[in-house]
Amino acid sequence: MERLKSILQFINEDDIVADIGCDHGYLDIYLTLNNDNKCIATDINKNALESAINNIKKNNLEDKIETKL
């Protein structure tokens, strides 16, 4: 959680963020919920991206976080 908080200070509210290698999508979810960012979550690993998609859906953020393989 501290890592996510420290990243937040470098991102302006309402910025569009590209997360390259999103893994589980935790950064994208955190930025969207706490800083009202729109995010593009990408990963070359299909399983990692599926995990991110599931986490995004659990948080009802499909309209704010785009995913790309």
N, CA, C, O and CB atoms as a CASP TS submission, in Angstrom:
PFRMAT TS
TARGET T0000
AUTHOR 0000-0000-0000
METHOD Language model
MODEL 1
PARENT N/A
ATOM      1  N   MET     1       0.816  -1.189   0.000  1.00  0.00           N
ATOM      2  CA  MET     1       0.000   0.000   0.000  1.00  0.00           C
ATOM      3  C   MET     1       0.864   1.259   0.000  1.00  0.00           C
ATOM      4  O   MET     1       0.514   2.244  -0.649  1.00  0.00           O
ATOM      5  CB  MET     1      -0.931  -0.005   1.198  1.00  0.00           C
ATOM      6  N   GLU     2       1.977   1.240   0.711  1.00  0.00           N
ATOM      7  CA  GLU     2       2.854   2.417   0.752  1.00  0.00           C
ATOM      8  C   GLU     2       3.421   2.734  -0.631  1.00  0.00           C
ATOM      9  O   GLU     2       3.571   3.902  -0.992  1.00  0.00           O
ATOM     10  CB  GLU     2       4.001   2.193   1.749  1.00  0.00           C
ATOM     11  N   ARG     3       3.734   1.695  -1.400  1.00  0.00           N
ATOM     12  CA  ARG     3       4.253   1.903  -2.761  1.00  0.00           C
ATOM     13  C   ARG     3       3.214   2.620  -3.607  1.00  0.00           C
ATOM     14  O   ARG     3       3.552   3.532  -4.362  1.00  0.00           O
ATOM     15  CB  ARG     3       4.643   0.552  -3.419  1.00  0.00           C
ATOM     16  N   LEU     4       1.960   2.221  -3.492  1.00  0.00           N
ATOM     17  CA  LEU     4       0.894   2.853  -4.268  1.00  0.00           C
ATOM     18  C   LEU     4       0.703   4.304  -3.837  1.00  0.00           C
ATOM     19  O   LEU     4       0.513   5.181  -4.679  1.00  0.00           O
ATOM     20  CB  LEU     4      -0.423   2.073  -4.111  1.00  0.00           C
ATOM     21  N   LYS     5       0.752   4.558  -2.553  1.00  0.00           N
ATOM     22  CA  LYS     5       0.623   5.925  -2.046  1.00  0.00           C
ATOM     23  C   LYS     5       1.756   6.810  -2.552  1.00  0.00           C
ATOM     24  O   LYS     5       1.535   7.971  -2.897  1.00  0.00           O
ATOM     25  CB  LYS     5       0.601   5.927  -0.515  1.00  0.00           C
ATOM     26  N   SER     6       2.970   6.262  -2.597  1.00  0.00           N
ATOM     27  CA  SER     6       4.109   7.065  -3.041  1.00  0.00           C
ATOM     28  C   SER     6       4.019   7.387  -4.538  1.00  0.00           C
ATOM     29  O   SER     6       4.433   8.464  -4.966  1.00  0.00           O
ATOM     30  CB  SER     6       5.422   6.331  -2.741  1.00  0.00           C
ATOM     31  N   ILE     7       3.488   6.471  -5.319  1.00  0.00           N
ATOM     32  CA  ILE     7       3.316   6.724  -6.759  1.00  0.00           C
ATOM     33  C   ILE     7       2.265   7.802  -6.983  1.00  0.00           C
ATOM     34  O   ILE     7       2.382   8.606  -7.907  1.00  0.00           O
ATOM     35  CB  ILE     7       2.917   5.426  -7.502  1.00  0.00           C
ATOM     36  N   LEU     8       1.253   7.819  -6.151  1.00  0.00           N
ATOM     37  CA  LEU     8       0.150   8.769  -6.294  1.00  0.00           C
ATOM     38  C   LEU     8       0.621  10.218  -6.325  1.00  0.00           C
ATOM     39  O   LEU     8       0.012  11.041  -7.008  1.00  0.00           O
ATOM     40  CB  LEU     8      -0.835   8.586  -5.166  1.00  0.00           C
ATOM     41  N   GLN     9       1.683  10.548  -5.609  1.00  0.00           N
ATOM     42  CA  GLN     9       2.159  11.925  -5.562  1.00  0.00           C
ATOM     43  C   GLN     9       2.712  12.422  -6.904  1.00  0.00           C
ATOM     44  O   GLN     9       2.844  13.629  -7.105  1.00  0.00           O
ATOM     45  CB  GLN     9       3.220  12.051  -4.505  1.00  0.00           C
ATOM     46  N   PHE    10       3.033  11.508  -7.817  1.00  0.00           N
ATOM     47  CA  PHE    10       3.571  11.888  -9.118  1.00  0.00           C
ATOM     48  C   PHE    10       2.505  11.964 -10.211  1.00  0.00           C
ATOM     49  O   PHE    10       2.805  12.352 -11.341  1.00  0.00           O
ATOM     50  CB  PHE    10       4.637  10.913  -9.527  1.00  0.00           C
ATOM     51  N   ILE    11       1.272  11.601  -9.887  1.00  0.00           N
ATOM     52  CA  ILE    11       0.191  11.542 -10.863  1.00  0.00           C
ATOM     53  C   ILE    11      -0.835  12.618 -10.529  1.00  0.00           C
ATOM     54  O   ILE    11      -1.346  12.672  -9.411  1.00  0.00           O
ATOM     55  CB  ILE    11      -0.470  10.134 -10.885  1.00  0.00           C
ATOM     56  N   ASN    12      -1.130  13.469 -11.500  1.00  0.00           N
ATOM     57  CA  ASN    12      -2.148  14.499 -11.295  1.00  0.00           C
ATOM     58  C   ASN    12      -3.541  13.897 -11.375  1.00  0.00           C
ATOM     59  O   ASN    12      -3.774  12.928 -12.098  1.00  0.00           O
ATOM     60  CB  ASN    12      -1.997  15.625 -12.328  1.00  0.00           C
ATOM     61  N   GLU    13      -4.453  14.477 -10.629  1.00  0.00           N
ATOM     62  CA  GLU    13      -5.850  14.060 -10.704  1.00  0.00           C
ATOM     63  C   GLU    13      -6.334  14.234 -12.137  1.00  0.00           C
ATOM     64  O   GLU    13      -5.991  15.215 -12.798  1.00  0.00           O
ATOM     65  CB  GLU    13      -6.738  14.873  -9.711  1.00  0.00           C
ATOM     66  N   ASP    14      -7.115  13.305 -12.606  1.00  0.00           N
ATOM     67  CA  ASP    14      -7.690  13.289 -13.948  1.00  0.00           C
ATOM     68  C   ASP    14      -6.685  12.977 -15.062  1.00  0.00           C
ATOM     69  O   ASP    14      -7.063  13.012 -16.233  1.00  0.00           O
ATOM     70  CB  ASP    14      -8.327  14.609 -14.222  1.00  0.00           C
ATOM     71  N   ASP    15      -5.418  12.673 -14.744  1.00  0.00           N
ATOM     72  CA  ASP    15      -4.471  12.241 -15.778  1.00  0.00           C
ATOM     73  C   ASP    15      -4.909  10.899 -16.334  1.00  0.00           C
ATOM     74  O   ASP    15      -5.549  10.109 -15.641  1.00  0.00           O
ATOM     75  CB  ASP    15      -3.028  12.150 -15.213  1.00  0.00           C
ATOM     76  N   ILE    16      -4.565  10.648 -17.579  1.00  0.00           N
ATOM     77  CA  ILE    16      -4.736   9.319 -18.166  1.00  0.00           C
ATOM     78  C   ILE    16      -3.396   8.608 -18.011  1.00  0.00           C
ATOM     79  O   ILE    16      -2.361   9.117 -18.440  1.00  0.00           O
ATOM     80  CB  ILE    16      -5.194   9.390 -19.691  1.00  0.00           C
ATOM     81  N   VAL    17      -3.425   7.431 -17.395  1.00  0.00           N
ATOM     82  CA  VAL    17      -2.201   6.710 -17.043  1.00  0.00           C
ATOM     83  C   VAL    17      -2.117   5.415 -17.840  1.00  0.00           C
ATOM     84  O   VAL    17      -3.082   4.654 -17.907  1.00  0.00           O
ATOM     85  CB  VAL    17      -2.152   6.414 -15.523  1.00  0.00           C
ATOM     86  N   ALA    18      -0.951   5.170 -18.446  1.00  0.00           N
ATOM     87  CA  ALA    18      -0.682   3.896 -19.105  1.00  0.00           C
ATOM     88  C   ALA    18       0.177   3.065 -18.166  1.00  0.00           C
ATOM     89  O   ALA    18       1.293   3.457 -17.826  1.00  0.00           O
ATOM     90  CB  ALA    18       0.023   4.100 -20.494  1.00  0.00           C
ATOM     91  N   ASP    19      -0.340   1.926 -17.749  1.00  0.00           N
ATOM     92  CA  ASP    19       0.376   1.017 -16.854  1.00  0.00           C
ATOM     93  C   ASP    19       0.878  -0.153 -17.683  1.00  0.00           C
ATOM     94  O   ASP    19       0.126  -1.072 -18.005  1.00  0.00           O
ATOM     95  CB  ASP    19      -0.539   0.526 -15.676  1.00  0.00           C
ATOM     96  N   ILE    20       2.161  -0.106 -18.024  1.00  0.00           N
ATOM     97  CA  ILE    20       2.767  -1.136 -18.862  1.00  0.00           C
ATOM     98  C   ILE    20       3.252  -2.259 -17.946  1.00  0.00           C
ATOM     99  O   ILE    20       4.102  -2.043 -17.083  1.00  0.00           O
ATOM    100  CB  ILE    20       3.947  -0.554 -19.727  1.00  0.00           C
ATOM    101  N   GLY    21       2.707  -3.451 -18.141  1.00  0.00           N
ATOM    102  CA  GLY    21       3.018  -4.573 -17.262  1.00  0.00           C
ATOM    103  C   GLY    21       2.187  -4.478 -15.995  1.00  0.00           C
ATOM    104  O   GLY    21       2.724  -4.488 -14.888  1.00  0.00           O
ATOM    105  N   CYS    22       0.887  -4.388 -16.159  1.00  0.00           N
ATOM    106  CA  CYS    22      -0.044  -4.090 -15.055  1.00  0.00           C
ATOM    107  C   CYS    22      -0.183  -5.211 -14.036  1.00  0.00           C
ATOM    108  O   CYS    22      -0.643  -4.973 -12.919  1.00  0.00           O
ATOM    109  CB  CYS    22      -1.395  -3.778 -15.612  1.00  0.00           C
ATOM    110  N   ASP    23       0.206  -6.429 -14.400  1.00  0.00           N
ATOM    111  CA  ASP    23       0.110  -7.573 -13.502  1.00  0.00           C
ATOM    112  C   ASP    23      -1.317  -7.747 -13.001  1.00  0.00           C
ATOM    113  O   ASP    23      -2.167  -8.166 -13.786  1.00  0.00           O
ATOM    114  CB  ASP    23       1.070  -7.410 -12.321  1.00  0.00           C
ATOM    115  N   HIS    24      -1.628  -7.454 -11.757  1.00  0.00           N
ATOM    116  CA  HIS    24      -2.977  -7.662 -11.214  1.00  0.00           C
ATOM    117  C   HIS    24      -3.868  -6.434 -11.326  1.00  0.00           C
ATOM    118  O   HIS    24      -5.046  -6.487 -10.972  1.00  0.00           O
ATOM    119  CB  HIS    24      -2.885  -8.074  -9.772  1.00  0.00           C
ATOM    120  N   GLY    25      -3.316  -5.330 -11.814  1.00  0.00           N
ATOM    121  CA  GLY    25      -4.105  -4.116 -11.987  1.00  0.00           C
ATOM    122  C   GLY    25      -4.289  -3.288 -10.731  1.00  0.00           C
ATOM    123  O   GLY    25      -5.104  -2.366 -10.708  1.00  0.00           O
ATOM    124  N   TYR    26      -3.537  -3.608  -9.682  1.00  0.00           N
ATOM    125  CA  TYR    26      -3.720  -2.902  -8.409  1.00  0.00           C
ATOM    126  C   TYR    26      -3.416  -1.407  -8.516  1.00  0.00           C
ATOM    127  O   TYR    26      -4.123  -0.587  -7.931  1.00  0.00           O
ATOM    128  CB  TYR    26      -2.836  -3.524  -7.344  1.00  0.00           C
ATOM    129  N   LEU    27      -2.372  -1.052  -9.259  1.00  0.00           N
ATOM    130  CA  LEU    27      -2.031   0.367  -9.423  1.00  0.00           C
ATOM    131  C   LEU    27      -3.161   1.113 -10.114  1.00  0.00           C
ATOM    132  O   LEU    27      -3.553   2.196  -9.680  1.00  0.00           O
ATOM    133  CB  LEU    27      -0.726   0.525 -10.225  1.00  0.00           C
ATOM    134  N   ASP    28      -3.677   0.542 -11.176  1.00  0.00           N
ATOM    135  CA  ASP    28      -4.759   1.174 -11.933  1.00  0.00           C
ATOM    136  C   ASP    28      -6.004   1.365 -11.057  1.00  0.00           C
ATOM    137  O   ASP    28      -6.636   2.421 -11.080  1.00  0.00           O
ATOM    138  CB  ASP    28      -5.108   0.326 -13.175  1.00  0.00           C
ATOM    139  N   ILE    29      -6.334   0.353 -10.305  1.00  0.00           N
ATOM    140  CA  ILE    29      -7.501   0.421  -9.420  1.00  0.00           C
ATOM    141  C   ILE    29      -7.277   1.493  -8.355  1.00  0.00           C
ATOM    142  O   ILE    29      -8.170   2.296  -8.083  1.00  0.00           O
ATOM    143  CB  ILE    29      -7.775  -0.961  -8.755  1.00  0.00           C
ATOM    144  N   TYR    30      -6.099   1.506  -7.758  1.00  0.00           N
ATOM    145  CA  TYR    30      -5.792   2.481  -6.716  1.00  0.00           C
ATOM    146  C   TYR    30      -5.872   3.912  -7.257  1.00  0.00           C
ATOM    147  O   TYR    30      -6.477   4.782  -6.630  1.00  0.00           O
ATOM    148  CB  TYR    30      -4.398   2.212  -6.133  1.00  0.00           C
ATOM    149  N   LEU    31      -5.264   4.151  -8.415  1.00  0.00           N
ATOM    150  CA  LEU    31      -5.283   5.496  -8.993  1.00  0.00           C
ATOM    151  C   LEU    31      -6.699   5.930  -9.359  1.00  0.00           C
ATOM    152  O   LEU    31      -7.061   7.092  -9.175  1.00  0.00           O
ATOM    153  CB  LEU    31      -4.386   5.554 -10.229  1.00  0.00           C
ATOM    154  N   THR    32      -7.481   5.020  -9.866  1.00  0.00           N
ATOM    155  CA  THR    32      -8.848   5.352 -10.252  1.00  0.00           C
ATOM    156  C   THR    32      -9.709   5.664  -9.032  1.00  0.00           C
ATOM    157  O   THR    32     -10.477   6.626  -9.039  1.00  0.00           O
ATOM    158  CB  THR    32      -9.465   4.207 -11.048  1.00  0.00           C
ATOM    159  N   LEU    33      -9.583   4.860  -8.000  1.00  0.00           N
ATOM    160  CA  LEU    33     -10.400   5.062  -6.804  1.00  0.00           C
ATOM    161  C   LEU    33      -9.955   6.263  -5.970  1.00  0.00           C
ATOM    162  O   LEU    33     -10.790   6.930  -5.359  1.00  0.00           O
ATOM    163  CB  LEU    33     -10.365   3.819  -5.950  1.00  0.00           C
ATOM    164  N   ASN    34      -8.655   6.546  -5.938  1.00  0.00           N
ATOM    165  CA  ASN    34      -8.139   7.576  -5.044  1.00  0.00           C
ATOM    166  C   ASN    34      -7.767   8.887  -5.717  1.00  0.00           C
ATOM    167  O   ASN    34      -7.575   9.895  -5.037  1.00  0.00           O
ATOM    168  CB  ASN    34      -6.961   7.056  -4.344  1.00  0.00           C
ATOM    169  N   ASN    35      -7.661   8.891  -7.051  1.00  0.00           N
ATOM    170  CA  ASN    35      -7.210  10.097  -7.746  1.00  0.00           C
ATOM    171  C   ASN    35      -8.051  10.400  -8.979  1.00  0.00           C
ATOM    172  O   ASN    35      -7.739  11.319  -9.737  1.00  0.00           O
ATOM    173  CB  ASN    35      -5.756   9.954  -8.145  1.00  0.00           C
ATOM    174  N   ASP    36      -9.113   9.632  -9.180  1.00  0.00           N
ATOM    175  CA  ASP    36     -10.026   9.806 -10.313  1.00  0.00           C
ATOM    176  C   ASP    36      -9.318   9.767 -11.666  1.00  0.00           C
ATOM    177  O   ASP    36      -9.682  10.495 -12.589  1.00  0.00           O
ATOM    178  CB  ASP    36     -10.764  11.114 -10.173  1.00  0.00           C
ATOM    179  N   ASN    37      -8.295   8.901 -11.772  1.00  0.00           N
ATOM    180  CA  ASN    37      -7.587   8.750 -13.042  1.00  0.00           C
ATOM    181  C   ASN    37      -8.292   7.756 -13.939  1.00  0.00           C
ATOM    182  O   ASN    37      -8.982   6.852 -13.470  1.00  0.00           O
ATOM    183  CB  ASN    37      -6.147   8.309 -12.806  1.00  0.00           C
ATOM    184  N   LYS    38      -8.110   7.935 -15.228  1.00  0.00           N
ATOM    185  CA  LYS    38      -8.475   6.912 -16.199  1.00  0.00           C
ATOM    186  C   LYS    38      -7.182   6.203 -16.544  1.00  0.00           C
ATOM    187  O   LYS    38      -6.147   6.847 -16.715  1.00  0.00           O
ATOM    188  CB  LYS    38      -9.186   7.519 -17.486  1.00  0.00           C
ATOM    189  N   CYS    39      -7.229   4.873 -16.648  1.00  0.00           N
ATOM    190  CA  CYS    39      -6.017   4.095 -16.856  1.00  0.00           C
ATOM    191  C   CYS    39      -6.154   3.149 -18.038  1.00  0.00           C
ATOM    192  O   CYS    39      -7.245   2.696 -18.385  1.00  0.00           O
ATOM    193  CB  CYS    39      -5.676   3.312 -15.605  1.00  0.00           C
ATOM    194  N   ILE    40      -5.000   2.867 -18.647  1.00  0.00           N
ATOM    195  CA  ILE    40      -4.890   1.830 -19.659  1.00  0.00           C
ATOM    196  C   ILE    40      -3.940   0.786 -19.072  1.00  0.00           C
ATOM    197  O   ILE    40      -2.739   1.024 -18.948  1.00  0.00           O
ATOM    198  CB  ILE    40      -4.371   2.402 -21.058  1.00  0.00           C
ATOM    199  N   ALA    41      -4.489  -0.356 -18.718  1.00  0.00           N
ATOM    200  CA  ALA    41      -3.722  -1.435 -18.103  1.00  0.00           C
ATOM    201  C   ALA    41      -3.303  -2.410 -19.193  1.00  0.00           C
ATOM    202  O   ALA    41      -4.151  -2.973 -19.885  1.00  0.00           O
ATOM    203  CB  ALA    41      -4.548  -2.159 -16.992  1.00  0.00           C
ATOM    204  N   THR    42      -1.993  -2.613 -19.349  1.00  0.00           N
ATOM    205  CA  THR    42      -1.496  -3.504 -20.390  1.00  0.00           C
ATOM    206  C   THR    42      -0.562  -4.551 -19.795  1.00  0.00           C
ATOM    207  O   THR    42       0.114  -4.309 -18.795  1.00  0.00           O
ATOM    208  CB  THR    42      -0.775  -2.704 -21.486  1.00  0.00           C
ATOM    209  N   ASP    43      -0.539  -5.714 -20.431  1.00  0.00           N
ATOM    210  CA  ASP    43       0.406  -6.755 -20.051  1.00  0.00           C
ATOM    211  C   ASP    43       0.587  -7.698 -21.234  1.00  0.00           C
ATOM    212  O   ASP    43      -0.341  -7.903 -22.016  1.00  0.00           O
ATOM    213  CB  ASP    43      -0.080  -7.528 -18.785  1.00  0.00           C
ATOM    214  N   ILE    44       1.781  -8.272 -21.364  1.00  0.00           N
ATOM    215  CA  ILE    44       2.016  -9.245 -22.436  1.00  0.00           C
ATOM    216  C   ILE    44       1.617 -10.653 -22.015  1.00  0.00           C
ATOM    217  O   ILE    44       1.523 -11.561 -22.840  1.00  0.00           O
ATOM    218  CB  ILE    44       3.484  -9.229 -22.854  1.00  0.00           C
ATOM    219  N   ASN    45       1.383 -10.816 -20.723  1.00  0.00           N
ATOM    220  CA  ASN    45       0.983 -12.110 -20.179  1.00  0.00           C
ATOM    221  C   ASN    45      -0.541 -12.154 -20.070  1.00  0.00           C
ATOM    222  O   ASN    45      -1.143 -11.396 -19.310  1.00  0.00           O
ATOM    223  CB  ASN    45       1.649 -12.365 -18.790  1.00  0.00           C
ATOM    224  N   LYS    46      -1.151 -13.052 -20.841  1.00  0.00           N
ATOM    225  CA  LYS    46      -2.613 -13.147 -20.863  1.00  0.00           C
ATOM    226  C   LYS    46      -3.193 -13.468 -19.480  1.00  0.00           C
ATOM    227  O   LYS    46      -4.224 -12.913 -19.099  1.00  0.00           O
ATOM    228  CB  LYS    46      -3.050 -14.213 -21.864  1.00  0.00           C
ATOM    229  N   ASN    47      -2.540 -14.354 -18.734  1.00  0.00           N
ATOM    230  CA  ASN    47      -3.037 -14.711 -17.399  1.00  0.00           C
ATOM    231  C   ASN    47      -2.986 -13.530 -16.440  1.00  0.00           C
ATOM    232  O   ASN    47      -3.911 -13.326 -15.654  1.00  0.00           O
ATOM    233  CB  ASN    47      -2.228 -15.871 -16.828  1.00  0.00           C
ATOM    234  N   ALA    48      -1.919 -12.759 -16.501  1.00  0.00           N
ATOM    235  CA  ALA    48      -1.807 -11.568 -15.649  1.00  0.00           C
ATOM    236  C   ALA    48      -2.893 -10.564 -16.008  1.00  0.00           C
ATOM    237  O   ALA    48      -3.515  -9.972 -15.125  1.00  0.00           O
ATOM    238  CB  ALA    48      -0.409 -10.919 -15.791  1.00  0.00           C
ATOM    239  N   LEU    49      -3.120 -10.372 -17.299  1.00  0.00           N
ATOM    240  CA  LEU    49      -4.143  -9.421 -17.727  1.00  0.00           C
ATOM    241  C   LEU    49      -5.535  -9.900 -17.314  1.00  0.00           C
ATOM    242  O   LEU    49      -6.375  -9.087 -16.927  1.00  0.00           O
ATOM    243  CB  LEU    49      -4.082  -9.215 -19.251  1.00  0.00           C
ATOM    244  N   GLU    50      -5.788 -11.199 -17.392  1.00  0.00           N
ATOM    245  CA  GLU    50      -7.079 -11.741 -16.935  1.00  0.00           C
ATOM    246  C   GLU    50      -7.277 -11.473 -15.441  1.00  0.00           C
ATOM    247  O   GLU    50      -8.385 -11.165 -15.001  1.00  0.00           O
ATOM    248  CB  GLU    50      -7.162 -13.264 -17.218  1.00  0.00           C
ATOM    249  N   SER    51      -6.206 -11.591 -14.675  1.00  0.00           N
ATOM    250  CA  SER    51      -6.280 -11.285 -13.248  1.00  0.00           C
ATOM    251  C   SER    51      -6.630  -9.813 -13.044  1.00  0.00           C
ATOM    252  O   SER    51      -7.459  -9.484 -12.196  1.00  0.00           O
ATOM    253  CB  SER    51      -4.945 -11.625 -12.546  1.00  0.00           C
ATOM    254  N   ALA    52      -6.006  -8.933 -13.814  1.00  0.00           N
ATOM    255  CA  ALA    52      -6.313  -7.502 -13.728  1.00  0.00           C
ATOM    256  C   ALA    52      -7.764  -7.240 -14.106  1.00  0.00           C
ATOM    257  O   ALA    52      -8.453  -6.477 -13.428  1.00  0.00           O
ATOM    258  CB  ALA    52      -5.374  -6.692 -14.638  1.00  0.00           C
ATOM    259  N   ILE    53      -8.226  -7.856 -15.168  1.00  0.00           N
ATOM    260  CA  ILE    53      -9.615  -7.672 -15.614  1.00  0.00           C
ATOM    261  C   ILE    53     -10.585  -8.103 -14.522  1.00  0.00           C
ATOM    262  O   ILE    53     -11.568  -7.412 -14.256  1.00  0.00           O
ATOM    263  CB  ILE    53      -9.884  -8.470 -16.910  1.00  0.00           C
ATOM    264  N   ASN    54     -10.314  -9.243 -13.890  1.00  0.00           N
ATOM    265  CA  ASN    54     -11.181  -9.713 -12.795  1.00  0.00           C
ATOM    266  C   ASN    54     -11.194  -8.726 -11.635  1.00  0.00           C
ATOM    267  O   ASN    54     -12.251  -8.450 -11.067  1.00  0.00           O
ATOM    268  CB  ASN    54     -10.719 -11.092 -12.297  1.00  0.00           C
ATOM    269  N   ASN    55     -10.035  -8.194 -11.280  1.00  0.00           N
ATOM    270  CA  ASN    55      -9.963  -7.218 -10.189  1.00  0.00           C
ATOM    271  C   ASN    55     -10.665  -5.908 -10.552  1.00  0.00           C
ATOM    272  O   ASN    55     -11.310  -5.288  -9.706  1.00  0.00           O
ATOM    273  CB  ASN    55      -8.503  -6.941  -9.827  1.00  0.00           C
ATOM    274  N   ILE    56     -10.537  -5.500 -11.790  1.00  0.00           N
ATOM    275  CA  ILE    56     -11.209  -4.285 -12.265  1.00  0.00           C
ATOM    276  C   ILE    56     -12.720  -4.469 -12.183  1.00  0.00           C
ATOM    277  O   ILE    56     -13.441  -3.576 -11.739  1.00  0.00           O
ATOM    278  CB  ILE    56     -10.781  -3.945 -13.723  1.00  0.00           C
ATOM    279  N   LYS    57     -13.190  -5.631 -12.614  1.00  0.00           N
ATOM    280  CA  LYS    57     -14.629  -5.912 -12.554  1.00  0.00           C
ATOM    281  C   LYS    57     -15.133  -5.948 -11.115  1.00  0.00           C
ATOM    282  O   LYS    57     -16.227  -5.458 -10.835  1.00  0.00           O
ATOM    283  CB  LYS    57     -14.941  -7.241 -13.245  1.00  0.00           C
ATOM    284  N   LYS    58     -14.353  -6.520 -10.199  1.00  0.00           N
ATOM    285  CA  LYS    58     -14.749  -6.576  -8.791  1.00  0.00           C
ATOM    286  C   LYS    58     -14.961  -5.180  -8.210  1.00  0.00           C
ATOM    287  O   LYS    58     -15.756  -4.992  -7.290  1.00  0.00           O
ATOM    288  CB  LYS    58     -13.695  -7.323  -7.976  1.00  0.00           C
ATOM    289  N   ASN    59     -14.235  -4.205  -8.762  1.00  0.00           N
ATOM    290  CA  ASN    59     -14.328  -2.829  -8.288  1.00  0.00           C
ATOM    291  C   ASN    59     -15.232  -1.957  -9.161  1.00  0.00           C
ATOM    292  O   ASN    59     -15.310  -0.743  -8.972  1.00  0.00           O
ATOM    293  CB  ASN    59     -12.951  -2.221  -8.223  1.00  0.00           C
ATOM    294  N   ASN    60     -15.915  -2.595 -10.124  1.00  0.00           N
ATOM    295  CA  ASN    60     -16.840  -1.888 -11.028  1.00  0.00           C
ATOM    296  C   ASN    60     -16.184  -0.703 -11.721  1.00  0.00           C
ATOM    297  O   ASN    60     -16.755   0.386 -11.780  1.00  0.00           O
ATOM    298  CB  ASN    60     -18.059  -1.408 -10.259  1.00  0.00           C
ATOM    299  N   LEU    61     -14.975  -0.922 -12.247  1.00  0.00           N
ATOM    300  CA  LEU    61     -14.229   0.165 -12.881  1.00  0.00           C
ATOM    301  C   LEU    61     -14.004  -0.053 -14.377  1.00  0.00           C
ATOM    302  O   LEU    61     -13.100   0.540 -14.965  1.00  0.00           O
ATOM    303  CB  LEU    61     -12.900   0.333 -12.195  1.00  0.00           C
ATOM    304  N   GLU    62     -14.815  -0.891 -14.981  1.00  0.00           N
ATOM    305  CA  GLU    62     -14.650  -1.192 -16.396  1.00  0.00           C
ATOM    306  C   GLU    62     -14.764   0.057 -17.276  1.00  0.00           C
ATOM    307  O   GLU    62     -14.176   0.101 -18.357  1.00  0.00           O
ATOM    308  CB  GLU    62     -15.680  -2.215 -16.824  1.00  0.00           C
ATOM    309  N   ASP    63     -15.501   1.058 -16.832  1.00  0.00           N
ATOM    310  CA  ASP    63     -15.673   2.285 -17.627  1.00  0.00           C
ATOM    311  C   ASP    63     -14.511   3.251 -17.461  1.00  0.00           C
ATOM    312  O   ASP    63     -14.410   4.221 -18.213  1.00  0.00           O
ATOM    313  CB  ASP    63     -16.964   2.982 -17.239  1.00  0.00           C
ATOM    314  N   LYS    64     -13.634   3.010 -16.496  1.00  0.00           N
ATOM    315  CA  LYS    64     -12.502   3.916 -16.242  1.00  0.00           C
ATOM    316  C   LYS    64     -11.151   3.291 -16.563  1.00  0.00           C
ATOM    317  O   LYS    64     -10.175   4.007 -16.787  1.00  0.00           O
ATOM    318  CB  LYS    64     -12.512   4.356 -14.799  1.00  0.00           C
ATOM    319  N   ILE    65     -11.084   1.951 -16.589  1.00  0.00           N
ATOM    320  CA  ILE    65      -9.811   1.276 -16.837  1.00  0.00           C
ATOM    321  C   ILE    65      -9.950   0.415 -18.090  1.00  0.00           C
ATOM    322  O   ILE    65     -10.723  -0.543 -18.124  1.00  0.00           O
ATOM    323  CB  ILE    65      -9.381   0.410 -15.608  1.00  0.00           C
ATOM    324  N   GLU    66      -9.190   0.777 -19.109  1.00  0.00           N
ATOM    325  CA  GLU    66      -9.164   0.018 -20.349  1.00  0.00           C
ATOM    326  C   GLU    66      -8.040  -1.011 -20.247  1.00  0.00           C
ATOM    327  O   GLU    66      -7.002  -0.738 -19.643  1.00  0.00           O
ATOM    328  CB  GLU    66      -8.967   0.958 -21.590  1.00  0.00           C
ATOM    329  N   THR    67      -8.239  -2.184 -20.832  1.00  0.00           N
ATOM    330  CA  THR    67      -7.206  -3.201 -20.802  1.00  0.00           C
ATOM    331  C   THR    67      -6.766  -3.565 -22.217  1.00  0.00           C
ATOM    332  O   THR    67      -7.563  -3.570 -23.156  1.00  0.00           O
ATOM    333  CB  THR    67      -7.701  -4.442 -20.062  1.00  0.00           C
ATOM    334  N   LYS    68      -5.478  -3.868 -22.341  1.00  0.00           N
ATOM    335  CA  LYS    68      -4.928  -4.268 -23.638  1.00  0.00           C
ATOM    336  C   LYS    68      -3.876  -5.353 -23.428  1.00  0.00           C
ATOM    337  O   LYS    68      -3.025  -5.254 -22.544  1.00  0.00           O
ATOM    338  CB  LYS    68      -4.317  -3.047 -24.386  1.00  0.00           C
ATOM    339  N   LEU    69      -3.955  -6.387 -24.259  1.00  0.00           N
ATOM    340  CA  LEU    69      -2.974  -7.468 -24.226  1.00  0.00           C
ATOM    341  C   LEU    69      -1.819  -7.094 -25.143  1.00  0.00           C
ATOM    342  O   LEU    69      -0.864  -7.860 -25.277  1.00  0.00           O
ATOM    343  CB  LEU    69      -3.610  -8.830 -24.653  1.00  0.00           C
TER
END
